[in-house]
Amino acid sequence: MQVSIVTPERTLLCCEASQVLVPGTKSPFAMLEQHQAIISSLLPKGEVVITKPDGSLVRVAIAGNSIVEQHDNVVSILATQASVVPAE
């Protein structure tokens, strides 16, 4: 599935993913291919974890008002602020 993370300044990330884990307002949840369509608010501060098809992980810190929308294997995350967390 395709995932993109967008802030008011730029598109931070656009890549293929096999799973996307987000910090939902009520609880964290993961989305896989063919996931039921969903729109959700996200915690004001948290981390999105993207698992790429090769198994590698990309971590993105988000802050401020954020939402996620998923439909037709496209995940869009709109965040006030976002930055890629360096790999350890």
C-alpha positions in Angstrom: 0.0 0.0 0.0 1.1 3.6 -0.5 1.6 5.9 2.5 2.3 9.6 2.6 2.9 12.0 5.5 2.2 15.6 4.8 2.7 18.8 6.8 1.7 22.3 5.9 5.2 22.9 4.7 5.9 19.8 2.6 5.3 16.1 1.9 7.7 14.5 4.3 7.4 11.0 3.1 5.8 9.0 0.3 6.6 5.2 0.1 5.3 1.7 -0.1 4.4 0.0 3.1 3.2 -3.4 4.3 2.0 -2.0 7.6 1.4 1.4 9.2 1.1 1.7 13.0 -0.4 5.0 14.2 -1.1 6.6 17.6 -4.9 6.8 17.5 -6.6 9.1 19.9 -8.4 6.3 21.7 -5.6 3.7 21.2 -2.8 2.8 18.8 -3.8 0.8 15.7 -2.2 -0.8 12.7 -3.4 -0.8 9.1 -2.5 -3.6 6.6 -3.3 -3.9 2.9 -7.1 -4.1 2.2 -7.8 -2.5 5.6 -11.3 -1.2 6.1 -11.6 2.4 5.1 -11.0 4.7 8.2 -10.5 8.3 9.2 -9.1 8.9 12.7 -7.6 11.7 14.8 -4.2 11.0 16.2 -2.6 11.9 19.5 -1.1 15.4 19.7 2.3 13.9 20.1 3.3 10.4 19.0 5.1 8.2 16.6 4.1 6.6 13.3 5.9 3.3 12.5 5.9 2.3 8.9 7.0 -1.3 7.9 8.2 -1.3 4.4 7.7 -4.4 2.2 11.4 -5.5 2.8 10.8 -5.5 6.5 12.7 -2.3 7.3 11.1 0.3 9.6 10.7 4.0 9.2 9.7 5.9 12.4 8.2 9.4 12.1 7.5 11.7 15.1 4.3 13.7 14.8 3.1 16.6 16.8 0.1 19.0 16.8 -3.2 18.3 15.2 -3.0 15.2 13.1 -5.4 12.8 11.2 -5.0 9.6 9.2 -7.2 8.4 6.4 -7.0 5.0 4.7 -8.9 3.7 1.7 -8.1 1.7 -1.4 -4.6 0.8 0.0 -3.7 4.5 0.3 -2.8 5.8 3.8 -2.6 9.6 4.1 -1.4 11.2 7.4 -1.8 15.0 7.7 0.2 16.4 10.6 1.0 19.9 11.9 4.6 18.8 12.5 6.4 15.7 11.5 10.0 14.5 11.3 11.8 11.2 10.5 13.3 9.7 13.6 17.0 8.6 12.8 17.6 4.9 12.8 19.4 3.5 15.8 
